[in-house]
Each structure stands twice: as structure tokens, then as C-alpha cells.
Amino acid sequence: MNKCDLCSDPIYPVIWKNNKFRLVEIDDPSYSAYYRVENIQHVKEMTDLEEKDRMELMQVVFTVESAIRTCYKPDKINLASLGNLTPHIHWHIIPRFKNDNHYPGSIWSKQKKFEKTKISTQTKKKLNAIILENLNQ
């Protein structure tokens, strides 16, 4: 069996973690405020989780989505759980703008241009504070 990247320690900064899930901030120069919620245990499909764990996982995803919408005001939020290359439950939460590098395609489609995005330090701190406040309730 191939090594699973998500079973290893994360390479991205961990913003929040409990005994089941962790939230990491993806360092992507094209997409500021891009987060991924990872199931800590190696589980392949959402229906492999107990119902309460599925609900808890989605609550984390929705909390992050809501915070991004409040602080960063994207035109759209993409939620994706593909796992074809990494068969380990994880959800991508990606703010999208009509002028971003792939719009209207997915961020995994052919890039139309390359422009780095940058979220202000103040907005990033506010965003992470809102996420932490809501997840630590």
C-alpha cells in the first residue's frame, strides 16, 4: 500500500485540531484563505464515519465556509471532497473570485492566467480568530 500523505503530520499550518479532525491552511499563491479539513484517522468514505462524526465534520466545514464569507467576501465558495489520489476523507474550502486564475473552472482545471493573491494580515488574523472562536465553543 502507498503511503497516505494525510496520515502523516501535515505539511501545512494546523489552525485547529481536536481528536478527530484538523483544519490546515493551504499555502497556495493563487488562493488565499484556502483551508482543508482533514479526518485524522485514515477513513476512505464519508459513509464509513459514524453519523455523529459526519455531522461534526460538516459542521467544521460550514464554520470555515461561513468565516471566509464574512471576512474575505469571495464571489463563491467551492467545497470539494474528491480523494481520488488521496483516499482519505478531507474537504477543501476554497474562496473563489470571478477574476481568479481558473474561474469559472475548478482550481484543478487548466489555469487561464497566473496572478498571486494575498489576503491582508489583518483579515487573516480576523478570519482565523472567528474560526477558532466558533470551533472551540
C-alpha positions as CSV (number, residue, x, y, z in Angstrom):
1,M,0.0,0.0,0.0
2,N,1.2,3.5,-0.8
3,K,1.9,5.9,2.0
4,C,-1.0,8.3,2.7
5,D,0.0,11.9,2.9
6,L,-2.9,12.8,5.2
7,C,-1.9,10.0,7.7
8,S,1.4,11.8,8.2
9,D,2.0,15.0,10.1
10,P,0.6,17.9,8.0
11,I,2.9,20.0,5.9
12,Y,0.6,23.0,6.2
13,P,0.0,25.0,9.3
14,V,-2.6,23.5,11.6
15,I,-5.2,26.2,12.5
16,W,-7.3,24.0,14.7
17,K,-7.5,20.3,15.8
18,N,-9.5,18.0,18.0
19,N,-9.2,14.2,18.5
20,K,-11.0,13.5,15.1
21,F,-10.3,16.4,12.7
22,R,-7.8,19.1,11.9
23,L,-8.0,22.2,9.9
24,V,-5.0,23.2,7.9
25,E,-4.3,26.4,5.9
26,I,-3.2,25.5,2.4
27,D,-0.3,27.6,1.1
28,D,-1.4,28.3,-2.5
29,P,-0.3,31.6,-4.0
30,S,-3.4,31.6,-6.3
31,Y,-5.9,31.1,-3.5
32,S,-5.6,33.0,-0.2
33,A,-7.8,31.8,2.6
34,Y,-7.9,28.2,1.3
35,Y,-8.4,25.6,4.0
36,R,-8.7,21.9,4.2
37,V,-10.5,19.9,6.9
38,E,-8.9,16.5,7.3
39,N,-10.2,13.5,9.1
40,I,-7.2,12.4,11.3
41,Q,-7.9,8.7,11.1
42,H,-7.5,7.0,7.7
43,V,-11.0,6.6,6.6
44,K,-11.8,6.5,2.9
45,E,-15.5,7.5,2.5
46,M,-17.9,9.8,4.4
47,T,-20.3,6.9,4.9
48,D,-17.6,5.0,6.7
49,L,-17.9,7.5,9.5
50,E,-20.5,7.2,12.3
51,E,-23.3,9.7,11.6
52,K,-22.4,11.9,14.5
53,D,-18.8,12.2,13.2
54,R,-20.1,13.0,9.7
55,M,-22.2,15.8,11.2
56,E,-19.3,17.1,13.3
57,L,-17.0,17.1,10.2
58,M,-19.5,19.0,8.1
59,Q,-20.0,21.5,11.0
60,V,-16.3,22.2,10.8
61,V,-16.5,22.7,7.0
62,F,-19.5,25.0,7.4
63,T,-17.9,27.0,10.2
64,V,-14.9,27.7,8.0
65,E,-17.0,28.5,5.0
66,S,-19.0,31.0,7.0
67,A,-15.9,32.7,8.4
68,I,-14.4,33.0,4.9
69,R,-17.6,34.5,3.6
70,T,-17.7,37.0,6.4
71,C,-14.1,38.1,6.4
72,Y,-12.9,37.7,2.8
73,K,-16.2,38.2,0.8
74,P,-15.5,35.9,-2.2
75,D,-17.9,35.7,-5.1
76,K,-18.3,31.9,-4.4
77,I,-17.0,29.2,-2.1
78,N,-16.0,25.8,-3.6
79,L,-16.4,22.8,-1.3
80,A,-14.7,19.7,-2.6
81,S,-14.1,16.2,-1.3
82,L,-12.5,14.2,-4.1
83,G,-10.0,11.9,-2.6
84,N,-9.2,10.1,-5.9
85,L,-5.4,10.4,-5.4
86,T,-5.6,10.5,-1.6
87,P,-8.3,8.1,-0.5
88,H,-8.6,9.7,3.0
89,I,-11.5,11.9,3.9
90,H,-10.7,15.6,3.5
91,W,-12.7,18.6,2.4
92,H,-11.3,21.6,0.5
93,I,-12.8,25.0,1.3
94,I,-11.8,27.4,-1.4
95,P,-12.8,31.1,-1.9
96,R,-13.4,31.9,-5.5
97,F,-13.5,35.2,-7.3
98,K,-14.6,36.0,-10.8
99,N,-11.2,37.2,-11.7
100,D,-9.2,34.3,-10.2
101,N,-6.7,32.2,-12.1
102,H,-9.2,29.4,-13.0
103,Y,-12.6,31.0,-12.9
104,P,-15.2,29.6,-13.8
105,G,-13.5,26.2,-13.8
106,S,-12.3,24.3,-10.8
107,I,-8.9,25.2,-9.3
108,W,-7.7,21.9,-10.7
109,S,-8.6,22.8,-14.3
110,K,-6.3,24.5,-16.8
111,Q,-5.1,27.8,-15.5
112,K,-6.2,30.8,-17.5
113,K,-3.6,33.2,-16.0
114,F,-1.3,33.3,-13.0
115,E,-1.7,36.1,-10.5
116,K,-0.8,35.7,-6.9
117,T,-3.4,36.6,-4.3
118,K,-2.7,38.0,-0.9
119,I,-5.0,38.3,2.0
120,S,-4.1,41.1,4.4
121,T,-2.6,40.0,7.7
122,Q,-5.4,41.8,9.5
123,T,-8.1,39.9,7.5
124,K,-6.2,36.6,8.0
125,K,-6.0,37.1,11.8
126,K,-9.7,38.0,11.9
127,L,-10.6,35.0,9.8
128,N,-8.6,32.6,11.9
129,A,-9.9,34.1,15.2
130,I,-13.5,33.7,14.0
131,I,-12.8,30.1,13.0
132,L,-11.2,29.3,16.4
133,E,-13.9,31.0,18.4
134,N,-16.6,29.1,16.6
135,L,-14.9,25.7,16.6
136,N,-13.9,26.0,20.3
137,Q,-17.4,26.6,21.6
